[in-house]
């Protein structure tokens, strides 16, 4: 009975370990660690994508990537790299084998390992546990881990799918960010080539000159803007409204210029508005300010790119939350089922103990 209870406890703990990971590397590491702990083997290896070898279509020795190793310093230096492996080590079902010569062909501590336990992982790969001698255990090593390997194979597929899906979203985000940077870069090029809006102002804020790009963005012809107060042309104020105090517009613009580039909304001639960023520079003659130059550009595309990135980040976070919730629900259901199962087994143990106690009281 103790062996049965011990096996159930091991299976439950392995199921929790396997079901708690969403990425492949932690899944392989933690699963191998728990297998070594429960079997008392000192060293373990994991190979994936071994179908060609296991089907018998490979040579006697095959080159295959060592996904994960624990317990051997020589082997750990090959993690993530292809190594030469005897095909006989990979082929076959769950088996406990003594074969010193076969293990000596691995790039591991030489003349040390004599025994290995092979645990095939369905169609995913194989786990090899190695030891210098048969571990002292009363567990049926060739039987206990079959359901664990089935769950492990499913977890590998899920982790690979999750990582591929996440990488796709991240790549999508990188493309969007690159597009955003490209837009910003192209805007700078346009500004350097006088493609941005440029307005010259006198001390009262009247337009003294305007380039075609500025007039086009605002919906005017250049001649329609010259001599007019810029404040009335780009804000919600009326051209017929009260004129600002002479110099007030310039002082306001230069005050904001101390803060660097300023974001604002400019009004077009048709009454619609659009987001801009602008910078104001004083126009000096003989160390005396005679006006200012306002340079601005339309940042509608940049705002759109920022919004797209924000939505993409929100979508990624939502999908991660959904995936996490699914895993938590699965783990909760597994924990509930195991709790019920283990509780029933414990009640059976108590009942049998009570029966033996009553039988002991009966007269012989």
N, C-alpha and C positions, 0 to 999 in steps of 0.2 A: 504493500500500500504506500509506503514511503517513496518507493521508486516512482509509482504512478503520480503521486503528488509532486514529486520533484520534476518529473517530465512536464506536467501541466504548468508548473511555475516557470520552467525554462521557455516553453512555447509561448506563454503569455508575455514574458519579458522580451523575447525576440520579436513578437508581433508588434509590441509597443515601439521598440527601437526602429524597426523597418517602416512602420506607418508614420513615424514622426518626422521623416525627412522629405524635402522637396527637391534637393539637389543631389546629383549623382555622387560626387566625391565624398561628402559627409555620410551618405548612405553606405557606400562601400567600406569606409573606414570603421564606422560604428558597428556595422554588422560583423565584420571580420574580428573586431575586438571582442564582441560578445561570444562569438563562436570559440575563439581561443580560450576565453575565460571558462566557458562551460565544459569544454572538452579536455582542458589541461595540456593542449598542444602548445609548444612555445613559438611556433612560426606558422604564418599563413600567407597565401597568395591568392589573388583573384585575376582571372583572365576572362575577357569578354569577347564576343564575336568569334567563337571557336567552331562555328558550324562546319567549315571546310575540313578541319582536323577531325572532329568527332564523326563526320560522315565517312571517314576512311579515304578521302580523296587527297590527303596530304602525304608527304614523304615521311620517312622514319623520324626525321627531325624537322620541325617547322619553326618559322620565325613568327612570333606573336607578341603583341603589346602587353606588358605587365601593367595592369591598371592600378594595383595596390598590393603592397606587401607590408607585413608587420613581424617584427621579431628577429630579423636578420639584417645586419648592417650592409653586407655585400649586396643583398637583393634590393634593399631600399634605395641604393644608388641607381637602380634601373627602373624605378617607378615612372610610369608614363612613357617608357621607351620599349622598342621591340627587343626581345631576347630569343635565343634558340632554346626550344623546349622539345623534349622527347614526345613524340605523338602518343606513345603508350601511356604517358602520364595524364593526358587530356581525355583520351578515349575511355569509354566504359561507363557503367553506372556507379551508384554509391558503393564504395568499396574501401575496406581497410586492408592495406597491402604493406608487406615488408619487402623492400627492394632497394638496397643500399646503392647498387650500381646505377639504377635509373635516376635516383635523386642526385648522385654525384655529377651528373651531366648538366645540372643547373648552375648558374653563376652565383652560388651561395657558399656558405661555410663548408669547406670540403671535409669529407670523411666524418661527418657529424650526424647527418640525418639518415635513419634506417627505415622509418615507417612513415606512411602517408595515408591520409583519409581523403578520398575523392568525393566531392559533393557537386554533382552536375546541377546547373541552374537552368532547367528547361532548355529553351532555345537561345538563351542569352550567353552562357559561358560556363565556367567551372571554378569552384573553390578548392584549393589544395591546402590541407593542413599537414605539417611535417613535424616529426619528433625523432629524437635519437633512439627511443624505445617506445613500446606500447604504453600509453598513459594508463595509470591506475584509476579506473573508473568502473562503476557498475551500470553505467548508462548504455543502452543499445545504440551505439554511435552510427551504425549503418541504417537505422530505422527512424530515430527520433527526429531527424532534421528534414525529412521529405516534405512535410507541409510548410516548413520554414522556407525551403528553397522555392516552392511554388509562389508564396507571397513575395519573396525576394525578387523573383523574375518579373512579377507584375509591377513591383515598385521601381525596378530599373527602367521599364518601359515608360512609366508615368514620369519619372524624373527626367528622362531624356526628352520626352514630349514637352514637359514644363520648361526645361531649359531652352529648347528650340523656340518655343512660343515666346518666352521672355526675351530671348535674343532678337527675335523678329521685331518685337515692340521697341526694344532699345535701339535697334538699327533704324526703325522708322523715326524715332525721336532724333537720332543723330542726323538723319537726312533733313528733317524739319529745321534743326538748329543750324545745319550747314546752309540751308536755303535762307534762313534769317540772317546769318552772317554775310552771305553773298549779297542779299538785298542791301544791307548796311554798307558793304564795300562799294557796290555800284552807285549808291547814293553819294558816297564821298567822291567818287570819280566824277559824277555829274556836277557836284559842287565845285570841284577843281576846274572843271571846264565851263564854268559859268552857266551851268544848266539849272542852278537853283534860282529862286526868286531873290532879286536884289533891288532894294529901294533906297534912294538917297533922300534924306530929310533935312529941312532947315530947322532952326531953333524952335520954331513954333509947331513942328511936327507935320509941315506940309511936304508933299512929295515933290522933290526937285528932279528926280530921274527914276526910271523904272525899266528893268530889262524885260524882254518879251516873255521869258519864262514866268516871271512874277505876274505880269498882266494876264497871261493865259490861265494861271492857276486861280486867280481871283475873278476871272470872267470879264475882264475889261480889255480895251485897247490901251496901249501905253499912253496915248494922248489924253484919254479920258481920266487918267489918274493924276497926271502931273498938275501941280498947283492945288490939289485937294488935300484936306487933312487925312492922313493915313488912318487915324483913329476912327473916323466916320466910314471909311471904306472897308475896314476889316472887322469892326465890332458891331454890336447891335444898336449903337447910337445912330441918330438920324443926321444926315448931312445938314439939315436945316436947324439942328439943335444948337444949344449954346456951345460956343467954341471954348476949348480948354484955355487956361491961362497960358500966355506965351512962354514957351520953354518947358511947360509941365510934361508934355508927352516925351520930350527928349530926356528929361530928368528921370521919369518913370522907367523908360526903356533902359537907360544906363544903370539905374539902380538894380534892375533885374539882371543885367548883364554881369554884375559882380558875382552872381550865382552860377555863371557858366551858361550853357545852352538851356533854354527855357522851352518847356512844352506848353502849348496853348491850342485854342481853336480859333481859326480865322473864318470870317464870313465871306462867301462869294457874292457876286452881284445879284444872283437869283435868290438870295436869302438862305441858301444851304450853307452848312459849315463843314470844315474838314480839319483834322488834327495836323499840327505843324510843330516843328522845333525851330527856334530862331536864336540868333545871337546878334547883339547890337554893338557896334564899334564907333567910338567918337570920331568925327571928322575934324582934324586939326589943321589950322593954317597959322604959321608963325606962333606955335604954342598956344593958340587961341581956338577954342572949340567953336566951329561955325555950323555944326550940324552933326548928323550921324548917318551911318550906313546900316541898314537892316538886311540881314541875309536869312532867308527861311526856306524850308523845304517841306513838302507833303510827306507825312509819315504814316499814311493810311495802310500801306503794305506792311510796314514794320509792326503796327498795332495788330494787324491781322495775323502775322506770323507769331507774335507773342501770345495771342489768344489761342492759336492752333496748338502751340507747345503746351500751354496751360491745360487745355482740354485733353491733350495726349497724356500728360502726366496724371491727370485725374482718372483717365481711363485705365492706365497702367496700375495705379493704386487700387482702383475698384476691382480689377481682375485679380490682383494679388490677394485682396481681402476675400474675394469669392472663393479662390482656390484654397486659401487658409481655412475658411469656414467649412469647405467640403472635407478637408483633411481632418479638422477637429471633430466634425460630425461622425466621420468614419471611425476615428479613434475612440470617440465616446461610445459608439455602438459596439465596437469590439471589446472595450473595457467592460461594458454592461453585460455582454454575453459571457465573457470569461468569468466575471464576478458571480453570475448565476450558476455557471457550470462548476466553478471551484467551491461555491457555497454548498451545492448539492453533494459534492464529493465529501466535503468535511462533515456534513450531516450523516452520511452513510458510515463514515469512520466512527462517529460518536455512537450511532445505533449499534454497530457491530461490537463496539467495546462494551456497551450496556448489556447486550445479549450474553457476551462472554462472562460478564460479572454475574448475571442472573444464573447462568449455567453453573458457575462456580459455587453458588449458594445451595444448589440442589443436593440432596443427600445422594451419596453414591450407593 
